[in-house]
Amino acid sequence: MDLDIRRAVLHNLSGNNKQQLQDTVVDAIQDGQEKMLPGLGVIFEVLWNKSDNTFRDQMLTRLEQGI
């Protein structure tokens, strides 16, 4: 079985508004299950790809501080 996780996640999130996206992220983090990590990775990939270098640097600084 060929499973395209990226496409499935993007399809499931397509059309969601800000509140729905926030709920998805918060639920995935609070749930704490490892099965949610690929979806969060896809969300992070979208965020990264849509960000300019200044915002990317801010994200990396926060990641560095948090890890």
PyMOL commands that set and color helices and strands:
alter all, ss='L'
color gray80, all
select helices_A, chain A and resi 5-13+18-31+34-49+53-66
alter helices_A, ss='H'
color red, helices_A
deselect
rebuild
show_as cartoon
